[in-house]
């Protein structure tokens, strides 16, 4: 196209008016038409927006107070990796830890007994666990509430009837629900393991009030929860030695599952998706290489008829 225009210009049929072209090009820019007040206003708005963004970032960084706590190390968990699943034997032991150690203070209100079926327990075992708990139900035909054995669709009961009772039993501290606690903390699995195994004597200069304990992984160091994980704090039904690190590892793996019920399903779907994508990629390459290439390389020519 450019060559054709050049030949037309050289022939004299078309003489370009460069002044007109430059004027038309400049007309596309509207900045020169703005008034001085408008330019100053837009400049002030840009500076103000940048200052607000910097202030919000600085405020966000300051309220985190990450330097006031010890940062937990990164452990080599069994479920790390693209295709690694959760250790279900460890999860079953983690349920034992929760039931015998944690359930006295912490709730698990978003986990039902049916969720345990084919994950940590069989259906018969899960039913037996549910029947150990008496659940308030009703009203019945005469409008009265009654107690009945738990069923699979019931959720794990709270240890306290309400928040006030929970605080009264723990010196004003409210034990959080553990269903999604791992996702609610940064680097959750390493944080929980380090917190459970990190209790120690407070350093010089730190005074704790009555009912407080020192843990360097907790913000501020003073935590209202006493150390609950010890060596041989319980006996596992499968005979695994219940060392403090083993108990902390099992409850952390269990809490990883409570916060991510779809964990294994997500890994399984990833394997299926990658397999299907590999098949589709191979089929696409074959079609491109052996079918589409023939069409792409076909040469089409137009030969006009010659008139006598």
Secondary structure, 3 states (H helix, E strand, C coil): CHHHHHHHHHCCCCCCCHHHHHHHHHCCCCHHHCCHHHHHHHHHHHHHHHHHHHHHHHHHHHHHCHHHCCCCCCCCCCCCCCCCCCCHHHHHHHHHHHHHHHCCCCCCCCCEHHHHECCCECHHHHHHHHHCCEEEECCCCCCCCEEEECCCCCECCCCCCCHHHHHHCCCCCCCCCCCCCCCCCCCHHHHHHHHHHCECCCCCCCCCCCCCEEECCCCCCEECCCCCCCCCCCCCCCCCCCCHHHHHHHHHHHHHHHHCCCHHHHHHHHHHHHHHHHHHHHHHHHHHHHHHHHHHCCCCCCCCCCCC
